[in-house]
Amino acid sequence: MDISRKLGILVFCGVPAIIGGGIVYGIFHSYIPVAIWEVFLLLTAGGFAAK
């Protein structure tokens, strides 16, 4: 997989991080669930980019 495809995957996963982080904060009103959400997305994006 070339570098442009890896960067595209990371950008594609960045949108749920921003939007999803706001939704998670709106539901729980705490930054701890947001941090868990961000770590989950980071691991998922890293898994896709590592292929």
PDBQT receptor file of N, H, CA, C and O in Angstrom, charges set to zero:
ATOM      1  N   MET A   1       0.851  -1.165   0.000  1.00  0.00    +0.000 N 
ATOM      2  CA  MET A   1       0.000   0.000   0.000  1.00  0.00    +0.000 C 
ATOM      3  C   MET A   1       0.905   1.239   0.000  1.00  0.00    +0.000 C 
ATOM      4  O   MET A   1       1.842   1.335   0.793  1.00  0.00    +0.000 OA
ATOM      5  N   ASP A   2       0.615   2.168  -0.886  1.00  0.00    +0.000 N 
ATOM      6  H   ASP A   2      -0.146   2.090  -1.530  1.00  0.00    +0.000 HD
ATOM      7  CA  ASP A   2       1.453   3.360  -0.978  1.00  0.00    +0.000 C 
ATOM      8  C   ASP A   2       1.082   4.404   0.069  1.00  0.00    +0.000 C 
ATOM      9  O   ASP A   2       0.063   4.286   0.751  1.00  0.00    +0.000 OA
ATOM     10  N   ILE A   3       1.908   5.405   0.181  1.00  0.00    +0.000 N 
ATOM     11  H   ILE A   3       2.736   5.501  -0.372  1.00  0.00    +0.000 HD
ATOM     12  CA  ILE A   3       1.765   6.405   1.246  1.00  0.00    +0.000 C 
ATOM     13  C   ILE A   3       0.490   7.234   1.084  1.00  0.00    +0.000 C 
ATOM     14  O   ILE A   3      -0.131   7.604   2.080  1.00  0.00    +0.000 OA
ATOM     15  N   SER A   4       0.093   7.527  -0.150  1.00  0.00    +0.000 N 
ATOM     16  H   SER A   4       0.598   7.226  -0.959  1.00  0.00    +0.000 HD
ATOM     17  CA  SER A   4      -1.120   8.333  -0.337  1.00  0.00    +0.000 C 
ATOM     18  C   SER A   4      -2.358   7.569   0.117  1.00  0.00    +0.000 C 
ATOM     19  O   SER A   4      -3.289   8.168   0.654  1.00  0.00    +0.000 OA
ATOM     20  N   ARG A   5      -2.381   6.276  -0.088  1.00  0.00    +0.000 N 
ATOM     21  H   ARG A   5      -1.624   5.789  -0.524  1.00  0.00    +0.000 HD
ATOM     22  CA  ARG A   5      -3.522   5.486   0.377  1.00  0.00    +0.000 C 
ATOM     23  C   ARG A   5      -3.555   5.432   1.907  1.00  0.00    +0.000 C 
ATOM     24  O   ARG A   5      -4.627   5.527   2.505  1.00  0.00    +0.000 OA
ATOM     25  N   LYS A   6      -2.400   5.281   2.537  1.00  0.00    +0.000 N 
ATOM     26  H   LYS A   6      -1.530   5.204   2.052  1.00  0.00    +0.000 HD
ATOM     27  CA  LYS A   6      -2.343   5.279   4.000  1.00  0.00    +0.000 C 
ATOM     28  C   LYS A   6      -2.808   6.610   4.573  1.00  0.00    +0.000 C 
ATOM     29  O   LYS A   6      -3.547   6.636   5.557  1.00  0.00    +0.000 OA
ATOM     30  N   LEU A   7      -2.385   7.709   3.971  1.00  0.00    +0.000 N 
ATOM     31  H   LEU A   7      -1.785   7.688   3.172  1.00  0.00    +0.000 HD
ATOM     32  CA  LEU A   7      -2.820   9.025   4.437  1.00  0.00    +0.000 C 
ATOM     33  C   LEU A   7      -4.322   9.216   4.237  1.00  0.00    +0.000 C 
ATOM     34  O   LEU A   7      -4.990   9.832   5.066  1.00  0.00    +0.000 OA
ATOM     35  N   GLY A   8      -4.846   8.687   3.135  1.00  0.00    +0.000 N 
ATOM     36  H   GLY A   8      -4.303   8.186   2.461  1.00  0.00    +0.000 HD
ATOM     37  CA  GLY A   8      -6.283   8.767   2.893  1.00  0.00    +0.000 C 
ATOM     38  C   GLY A   8      -7.075   8.017   3.950  1.00  0.00    +0.000 C 
ATOM     39  O   GLY A   8      -8.119   8.492   4.396  1.00  0.00    +0.000 OA
ATOM     40  N   ILE A   9      -6.586   6.844   4.357  1.00  0.00    +0.000 N 
ATOM     41  H   ILE A   9      -5.738   6.458   3.994  1.00  0.00    +0.000 HD
ATOM     42  CA  ILE A   9      -7.244   6.072   5.406  1.00  0.00    +0.000 C 
ATOM     43  C   ILE A   9      -7.219   6.835   6.725  1.00  0.00    +0.000 C 
ATOM     44  O   ILE A   9      -8.215   6.858   7.448  1.00  0.00    +0.000 OA
ATOM     45  N   LEU A  10      -6.096   7.452   7.040  1.00  0.00    +0.000 N 
ATOM     46  H   LEU A  10      -5.287   7.433   6.453  1.00  0.00    +0.000 HD
ATOM     47  CA  LEU A  10      -5.994   8.198   8.297  1.00  0.00    +0.000 C 
ATOM     48  C   LEU A  10      -6.904   9.424   8.296  1.00  0.00    +0.000 C 
ATOM     49  O   LEU A  10      -7.482   9.756   9.331  1.00  0.00    +0.000 OA
ATOM     50  N   VAL A  11      -7.043  10.102   7.156  1.00  0.00    +0.000 N 
ATOM     51  H   VAL A  11      -6.574   9.832   6.315  1.00  0.00    +0.000 HD
ATOM     52  CA  VAL A  11      -7.959  11.240   7.073  1.00  0.00    +0.000 C 
ATOM     53  C   VAL A  11      -9.405  10.755   7.199  1.00  0.00    +0.000 C 
ATOM     54  O   VAL A  11     -10.223  11.382   7.872  1.00  0.00    +0.000 OA
ATOM     55  N   PHE A  12      -9.705   9.637   6.548  1.00  0.00    +0.000 N 
ATOM     56  H   PHE A  12      -9.040   9.128   6.001  1.00  0.00    +0.000 HD
ATOM     57  CA  PHE A  12     -11.051   9.064   6.624  1.00  0.00    +0.000 C 
ATOM     58  C   PHE A  12     -11.412   8.690   8.054  1.00  0.00    +0.000 C 
ATOM     59  O   PHE A  12     -12.574   8.806   8.444  1.00  0.00    +0.000 OA
ATOM     60  N   CYS A  13     -10.446   8.247   8.837  1.00  0.00    +0.000 N 
ATOM     61  H   CYS A  13      -9.502   8.154   8.520  1.00  0.00    +0.000 HD
ATOM     62  CA  CYS A  13     -10.696   7.900  10.237  1.00  0.00    +0.000 C 
ATOM     63  C   CYS A  13     -10.667   9.138  11.136  1.00  0.00    +0.000 C 
ATOM     64  O   CYS A  13     -11.137   9.078  12.272  1.00  0.00    +0.000 OA
ATOM     65  N   GLY A  14     -10.133  10.239  10.658  1.00  0.00    +0.000 N 
ATOM     66  H   GLY A  14      -9.751  10.288   9.735  1.00  0.00    +0.000 HD
ATOM     67  CA  GLY A  14     -10.078  11.461  11.451  1.00  0.00    +0.000 C 
ATOM     68  C   GLY A  14     -11.427  12.132  11.608  1.00  0.00    +0.000 C 
ATOM     69  O   GLY A  14     -11.689  12.775  12.624  1.00  0.00    +0.000 OA
ATOM     70  N   VAL A  15     -12.289  11.988  10.606  1.00  0.00    +0.000 N 
ATOM     71  H   VAL A  15     -12.076  11.465   9.780  1.00  0.00    +0.000 HD
ATOM     72  CA  VAL A  15     -13.616  12.597  10.678  1.00  0.00    +0.000 C 
ATOM     73  C   VAL A  15     -14.447  11.985  11.807  1.00  0.00    +0.000 C 
ATOM     74  O   VAL A  15     -15.035  12.735  12.586  1.00  0.00    +0.000 OA
ATOM     75  N   PRO A  16     -14.521  10.639  11.933  1.00  0.00    +0.000 N 
ATOM     76  CA  PRO A  16     -15.260  10.093  13.080  1.00  0.00    +0.000 C 
ATOM     77  C   PRO A  16     -14.638  10.471  14.424  1.00  0.00    +0.000 C 
ATOM     78  O   PRO A  16     -15.340  10.522  15.435  1.00  0.00    +0.000 OA
ATOM     79  N   ALA A  17     -13.348  10.731  14.446  1.00  0.00    +0.000 N 
ATOM     80  H   ALA A  17     -12.779  10.689  13.625  1.00  0.00    +0.000 HD
ATOM     81  CA  ALA A  17     -12.711  11.130  15.703  1.00  0.00    +0.000 C 
ATOM     82  C   ALA A  17     -13.230  12.492  16.154  1.00  0.00    +0.000 C 
ATOM     83  O   ALA A  17     -13.491  12.696  17.340  1.00  0.00    +0.000 OA
ATOM     84  N   ILE A  18     -13.379  13.411  15.229  1.00  0.00    +0.000 N 
ATOM     85  H   ILE A  18     -13.167  13.246  14.266  1.00  0.00    +0.000 HD
ATOM     86  CA  ILE A  18     -13.835  14.757  15.578  1.00  0.00    +0.000 C 
ATOM     87  C   ILE A  18     -15.333  14.766  15.869  1.00  0.00    +0.000 C 
ATOM     88  O   ILE A  18     -15.766  15.252  16.914  1.00  0.00    +0.000 OA
ATOM     89  N   ILE A  19     -16.115  14.232  14.947  1.00  0.00    +0.000 N 
ATOM     90  H   ILE A  19     -15.764  13.837  14.098  1.00  0.00    +0.000 HD
ATOM     91  CA  ILE A  19     -17.567  14.229  15.106  1.00  0.00    +0.000 C 
ATOM     92  C   ILE A  19     -17.978  13.291  16.243  1.00  0.00    +0.000 C 
ATOM     93  O   ILE A  19     -18.794  13.654  17.091  1.00  0.00    +0.000 OA
ATOM     94  N   GLY A  20     -17.413  12.093  16.253  1.00  0.00    +0.000 N 
ATOM     95  H   GLY A  20     -16.750  11.798  15.564  1.00  0.00    +0.000 HD
ATOM     96  CA  GLY A  20     -17.751  11.117  17.277  1.00  0.00    +0.000 C 
ATOM     97  C   GLY A  20     -17.347  11.571  18.664  1.00  0.00    +0.000 C 
ATOM     98  O   GLY A  20     -18.050  11.300  19.638  1.00  0.00    +0.000 OA
ATOM     99  N   GLY A  21     -16.218  12.260  18.763  1.00  0.00    +0.000 N 
ATOM    100  H   GLY A  21     -15.647  12.480  17.973  1.00  0.00    +0.000 HD
ATOM    101  CA  GLY A  21     -15.793  12.785  20.055  1.00  0.00    +0.000 C 
ATOM    102  C   GLY A  21     -16.798  13.778  20.619  1.00  0.00    +0.000 C 
ATOM    103  O   GLY A  21     -17.067  13.774  21.820  1.00  0.00    +0.000 OA
ATOM    104  N   GLY A  22     -17.351  14.621  19.771  1.00  0.00    +0.000 N 
ATOM    105  H   GLY A  22     -17.133  14.625  18.795  1.00  0.00    +0.000 HD
ATOM    106  CA  GLY A  22     -18.373  15.564  20.216  1.00  0.00    +0.000 C 
ATOM    107  C   GLY A  22     -19.658  14.869  20.636  1.00  0.00    +0.000 C 
ATOM    108  O   GLY A  22     -20.297  15.261  21.612  1.00  0.00    +0.000 OA
ATOM    109  N   ILE A  23     -20.030  13.834  19.892  1.00  0.00    +0.000 N 
ATOM    110  H   ILE A  23     -19.510  13.515  19.099  1.00  0.00    +0.000 HD
ATOM    111  CA  ILE A  23     -21.242  13.092  20.244  1.00  0.00    +0.000 C 
ATOM    112  C   ILE A  23     -21.061  12.361  21.567  1.00  0.00    +0.000 C 
ATOM    113  O   ILE A  23     -21.951  12.372  22.417  1.00  0.00    +0.000 OA
ATOM    114  N   VAL A  24     -19.904  11.727  21.738  1.00  0.00    +0.000 N 
ATOM    115  H   VAL A  24     -19.180  11.719  21.047  1.00  0.00    +0.000 HD
ATOM    116  CA  VAL A  24     -19.634  11.000  22.986  1.00  0.00    +0.000 C 
ATOM    117  C   VAL A  24     -19.614  11.965  24.165  1.00  0.00    +0.000 C 
ATOM    118  O   VAL A  24     -20.143  11.649  25.231  1.00  0.00    +0.000 OA
ATOM    119  N   TYR A  25     -19.011  13.134  23.986  1.00  0.00    +0.000 N 
ATOM    120  H   TYR A  25     -18.582  13.391  23.121  1.00  0.00    +0.000 HD
ATOM    121  CA  TYR A  25     -19.011  14.118  25.067  1.00  0.00    +0.000 C 
ATOM    122  C   TYR A  25     -20.434  14.605  25.361  1.00  0.00    +0.000 C 
ATOM    123  O   TYR A  25     -20.792  14.810  26.521  1.00  0.00    +0.000 OA
ATOM    124  N   GLY A  26     -21.233  14.788  24.328  1.00  0.00    +0.000 N 
ATOM    125  H   GLY A  26     -20.942  14.622  23.385  1.00  0.00    +0.000 HD
ATOM    126  CA  GLY A  26     -22.601  15.229  24.522  1.00  0.00    +0.000 C 
ATOM    127  C   GLY A  26     -23.446  14.217  25.279  1.00  0.00    +0.000 C 
ATOM    128  O   GLY A  26     -24.355  14.593  26.019  1.00  0.00    +0.000 OA
ATOM    129  N   ILE A  27     -23.152  12.936  25.096  1.00  0.00    +0.000 N 
ATOM    130  H   ILE A  27     -22.414  12.631  24.494  1.00  0.00    +0.000 HD
ATOM    131  CA  ILE A  27     -23.909  11.900  25.786  1.00  0.00    +0.000 C 
ATOM    132  C   ILE A  27     -23.459  11.760  27.236  1.00  0.00    +0.000 C 
ATOM    133  O   ILE A  27     -24.289  11.711  28.143  1.00  0.00    +0.000 OA
ATOM    134  N   PHE A  28     -22.139  11.695  27.458  1.00  0.00    +0.000 N 
ATOM    135  H   PHE A  28     -21.464  11.735  26.722  1.00  0.00    +0.000 HD
ATOM    136  CA  PHE A  28     -21.620  11.384  28.787  1.00  0.00    +0.000 C 
ATOM    137  C   PHE A  28     -21.197  12.603  29.601  1.00  0.00    +0.000 C 
ATOM    138  O   PHE A  28     -21.065  12.495  30.820  1.00  0.00    +0.000 OA
ATOM    139  N   HIS A  29     -20.982  13.756  28.974  1.00  0.00    +0.000 N 
ATOM    140  H   HIS A  29     -21.090  13.844  27.984  1.00  0.00    +0.000 HD
ATOM    141  CA  HIS A  29     -20.547  14.988  29.646  1.00  0.00    +0.000 C 
ATOM    142  C   HIS A  29     -19.269  14.766  30.459  1.00  0.00    +0.000 C 
ATOM    143  O   HIS A  29     -19.129  15.268  31.574  1.00  0.00    +0.000 OA
ATOM    144  N   SER A  30     -18.346  14.005  29.879  1.00  0.00    +0.000 N 
ATOM    145  H   SER A  30     -18.459  13.597  28.974  1.00  0.00    +0.000 HD
ATOM    146  CA  SER A  30     -17.071  13.728  30.528  1.00  0.00    +0.000 C 
ATOM    147  C   SER A  30     -16.032  13.461  29.444  1.00  0.00    +0.000 C 
ATOM    148  O   SER A  30     -16.363  12.980  28.360  1.00  0.00    +0.000 OA
ATOM    149  N   TYR A  31     -14.781  13.775  29.744  1.00  0.00    +0.000 N 
ATOM    150  H   TYR A  31     -14.512  14.166  30.625  1.00  0.00    +0.000 HD
ATOM    151  CA  TYR A  31     -13.729  13.561  28.765  1.00  0.00    +0.000 C 
ATOM    152  C   TYR A  31     -13.131  12.163  28.806  1.00  0.00    +0.000 C 
ATOM    153  O   TYR A  31     -12.404  11.783  27.888  1.00  0.00    +0.000 OA
ATOM    154  N   ILE A  32     -13.418  11.396  29.838  1.00  0.00    +0.000 N 
ATOM    155  H   ILE A  32     -14.008  11.705  30.583  1.00  0.00    +0.000 HD
ATOM    156  CA  ILE A  32     -12.876  10.031  29.918  1.00  0.00    +0.000 C 
ATOM    157  C   ILE A  32     -13.454   9.146  28.819  1.00  0.00    +0.000 C 
ATOM    158  O   ILE A  32     -12.681   8.455  28.155  1.00  0.00    +0.000 OA
ATOM    159  N   PRO A  33     -14.775   9.124  28.585  1.00  0.00    +0.000 N 
ATOM    160  CA  PRO A  33     -15.281   8.328  27.459  1.00  0.00    +0.000 C 
ATOM    161  C   PRO A  33     -14.781   8.832  26.106  1.00  0.00    +0.000 C 
ATOM    162  O   PRO A  33     -14.608   8.047  25.173  1.00  0.00    +0.000 OA
ATOM    163  N   VAL A  34     -14.551  10.131  26.001  1.00  0.00    +0.000 N 
ATOM    164  H   VAL A  34     -14.691  10.768  26.759  1.00  0.00    +0.000 HD
ATOM    165  CA  VAL A  34     -14.014  10.685  24.761  1.00  0.00    +0.000 C 
ATOM    166  C   VAL A  34     -12.598  10.156  24.526  1.00  0.00    +0.000 C 
ATOM    167  O   VAL A  34     -12.239   9.807  23.401  1.00  0.00    +0.000 OA
ATOM    168  N   ALA A  35     -11.804  10.099  25.586  1.00  0.00    +0.000 N 
ATOM    169  H   ALA A  35     -12.095  10.382  26.500  1.00  0.00    +0.000 HD
ATOM    170  CA  ALA A  35     -10.442   9.578  25.460  1.00  0.00    +0.000 C 
ATOM    171  C   ALA A  35     -10.462   8.102  25.066  1.00  0.00    +0.000 C 
ATOM    172  O   ALA A  35      -9.641   7.661  24.262  1.00  0.00    +0.000 OA
ATOM    173  N   ILE A  36     -11.393   7.342  25.628  1.00  0.00    +0.000 N 
ATOM    174  H   ILE A  36     -12.060   7.700  26.281  1.00  0.00    +0.000 HD
ATOM    175  CA  ILE A  36     -11.517   5.931  25.258  1.00  0.00    +0.000 C 
ATOM    176  C   ILE A  36     -11.913   5.808  23.788  1.00  0.00    +0.000 C 
ATOM    177  O   ILE A  36     -11.371   4.965  23.073  1.00  0.00    +0.000 OA
ATOM    178  N   TRP A  37     -12.847   6.636  23.329  1.00  0.00    +0.000 N 
ATOM    179  H   TRP A  37     -13.287   7.321  23.910  1.00  0.00    +0.000 HD
ATOM    180  CA  TRP A  37     -13.273   6.646  21.923  1.00  0.00    +0.000 C 
ATOM    181  C   TRP A  37     -12.095   6.971  21.001  1.00  0.00    +0.000 C 
ATOM    182  O   TRP A  37     -11.915   6.333  19.964  1.00  0.00    +0.000 OA
ATOM    183  N   GLU A  38     -11.300   7.964  21.386  1.00  0.00    +0.000 N 
ATOM    184  H   GLU A  38     -11.446   8.482  22.228  1.00  0.00    +0.000 HD
ATOM    185  CA  GLU A  38     -10.165   8.370  20.556  1.00  0.00    +0.000 C 
ATOM    186  C   GLU A  38      -9.104   7.270  20.483  1.00  0.00    +0.000 C 
ATOM    187  O   GLU A  38      -8.531   7.034  19.420  1.00  0.00    +0.000 OA
ATOM    188  N   VAL A  39      -8.843   6.602  21.597  1.00  0.00    +0.000 N 
ATOM    189  H   VAL A  39      -9.309   6.794  22.460  1.00  0.00    +0.000 HD
ATOM    190  CA  VAL A  39      -7.866   5.509  21.595  1.00  0.00    +0.000 C 
ATOM    191  C   VAL A  39      -8.357   4.364  20.725  1.00  0.00    +0.000 C 
ATOM    192  O   VAL A  39      -7.582   3.773  19.973  1.00  0.00    +0.000 OA
ATOM    193  N   PHE A  40      -9.647   4.048  20.825  1.00  0.00    +0.000 N 
ATOM    194  H   PHE A  40     -10.277   4.528  21.436  1.00  0.00    +0.000 HD
ATOM    195  CA  PHE A  40     -10.225   2.991  19.988  1.00  0.00    +0.000 C 
ATOM    196  C   PHE A  40     -10.059   3.324  18.500  1.00  0.00    +0.000 C 
ATOM    197  O   PHE A  40      -9.656   2.468  17.713  1.00  0.00    +0.000 OA
ATOM    198  N   LEU A  41     -10.368   4.565  18.119  1.00  0.00    +0.000 N 
ATOM    199  H   LEU A  41     -10.696   5.260  18.759  1.00  0.00    +0.000 HD
ATOM    200  CA  LEU A  41     -10.223   4.960  16.719  1.00  0.00    +0.000 C 
ATOM    201  C   LEU A  41      -8.758   4.982  16.287  1.00  0.00    +0.000 C 
ATOM    202  O   LEU A  41      -8.438   4.641  15.149  1.00  0.00    +0.000 OA
ATOM    203  N   LEU A  42      -7.882   5.379  17.186  1.00  0.00    +0.000 N 
ATOM    204  H   LEU A  42      -8.142   5.656  18.111  1.00  0.00    +0.000 HD
ATOM    205  CA  LEU A  42      -6.456   5.385  16.865  1.00  0.00    +0.000 C 
ATOM    206  C   LEU A  42      -5.949   3.976  16.591  1.00  0.00    +0.000 C 
ATOM    207  O   LEU A  42      -5.192   3.757  15.646  1.00  0.00    +0.000 OA
ATOM    208  N   LEU A  43      -6.362   3.031  17.410  1.00  0.00    +0.000 N 
ATOM    209  H   LEU A  43      -6.978   3.209  18.178  1.00  0.00    +0.000 HD
ATOM    210  CA  LEU A  43      -5.949   1.636  17.199  1.00  0.00    +0.000 C 
ATOM    211  C   LEU A  43      -6.540   1.082  15.901  1.00  0.00    +0.000 C 
ATOM    212  O   LEU A  43      -5.868   0.347  15.178  1.00  0.00    +0.000 OA
ATOM    213  N   THR A  44      -7.776   1.428  15.609  1.00  0.00    +0.000 N 
ATOM    214  H   THR A  44      -8.322   2.025  16.196  1.00  0.00    +0.000 HD
ATOM    215  CA  THR A  44      -8.413   0.967  14.372  1.00  0.00    +0.000 C 
ATOM    216  C   THR A  44      -7.721   1.568  13.154  1.00  0.00    +0.000 C 
ATOM    217  O   THR A  44      -7.426   0.853  12.196  1.00  0.00    +0.000 OA
ATOM    218  N   ALA A  45      -7.464   2.853  13.179  1.00  0.00    +0.000 N 
ATOM    219  H   ALA A  45      -7.703   3.433  13.957  1.00  0.00    +0.000 HD
ATOM    220  CA  ALA A  45      -6.786   3.503  12.055  1.00  0.00    +0.000 C 
ATOM    221  C   ALA A  45      -5.374   2.970  11.889  1.00  0.00    +0.000 C 
ATOM    222  O   ALA A  45      -4.911   2.769  10.766  1.00  0.00    +0.000 OA
ATOM    223  N   GLY A  46      -4.689   2.740  13.001  1.00  0.00    +0.000 N 
ATOM    224  H   GLY A  46      -5.065   2.903  13.913  1.00  0.00    +0.000 HD
ATOM    225  CA  GLY A  46      -3.340   2.163  12.933  1.00  0.00    +0.000 C 
ATOM    226  C   GLY A  46      -3.343   0.773  12.341  1.00  0.00    +0.000 C 
ATOM    227  O   GLY A  46      -2.428   0.399  11.607  1.00  0.00    +0.000 OA
ATOM    228  N   GLY A  47      -4.372   0.008  12.660  1.00  0.00    +0.000 N 
ATOM    229  H   GLY A  47      -5.115   0.312  13.257  1.00  0.00    +0.000 HD
ATOM    230  CA  GLY A  47      -4.490  -1.337  12.089  1.00  0.00    +0.000 C 
ATOM    231  C   GLY A  47      -4.697  -1.297  10.584  1.00  0.00    +0.000 C 
ATOM    232  O   GLY A  47      -4.110  -2.095   9.852  1.00  0.00    +0.000 OA
ATOM    233  N   PHE A  48      -5.538  -0.362  10.115  1.00  0.00    +0.000 N 
ATOM    234  H   PHE A  48      -6.015   0.286  10.709  1.00  0.00    +0.000 HD
ATOM    235  CA  PHE A  48      -5.750  -0.237   8.669  1.00  0.00    +0.000 C 
ATOM    236  C   PHE A  48      -4.500   0.289   7.961  1.00  0.00    +0.000 C 
ATOM    237  O   PHE A  48      -4.161  -0.173   6.872  1.00  0.00    +0.000 OA
ATOM    238  N   ALA A  49      -3.829   1.237   8.566  1.00  0.00    +0.000 N 
ATOM    239  H   ALA A  49      -4.104   1.612   9.451  1.00  0.00    +0.000 HD
ATOM    240  CA  ALA A  49      -2.650   1.825   7.935  1.00  0.00    +0.000 C 
ATOM    241  C   ALA A  49      -1.465   0.880   7.948  1.00  0.00    +0.000 C 
ATOM    242  O   ALA A  49      -0.573   1.002   7.108  1.00  0.00    +0.000 OA
ATOM    243  N   ALA A  50      -1.436  -0.059   8.881  1.00  0.00    +0.000 N 
ATOM    244  H   ALA A  50      -2.161  -0.158   9.562  1.00  0.00    +0.000 HD
ATOM    245  CA  ALA A  50      -0.307  -0.984   8.970  1.00  0.00    +0.000 C 
ATOM    246  C   ALA A  50      -0.359  -2.082   7.910  1.00  0.00    +0.000 C 
ATOM    247  O   ALA A  50       0.647  -2.745   7.658  1.00  0.00    +0.000 OA
ATOM    248  N   LYS A  51      -1.507  -2.279   7.294  1.00  0.00    +0.000 N 
ATOM    249  H   LYS A  51      -2.325  -1.740   7.499  1.00  0.00    +0.000 HD
ATOM    250  CA  LYS A  51      -1.632  -3.335   6.276  1.00  0.00    +0.000 C 
ATOM    251  C   LYS A  51      -0.779  -3.060   5.079  1.00  0.00    +0.000 C 
ATOM    252  O   LYS A  51      -0.768  -3.849   4.134  1.00  0.00    +0.000 OA
TER     253      LYS A  51
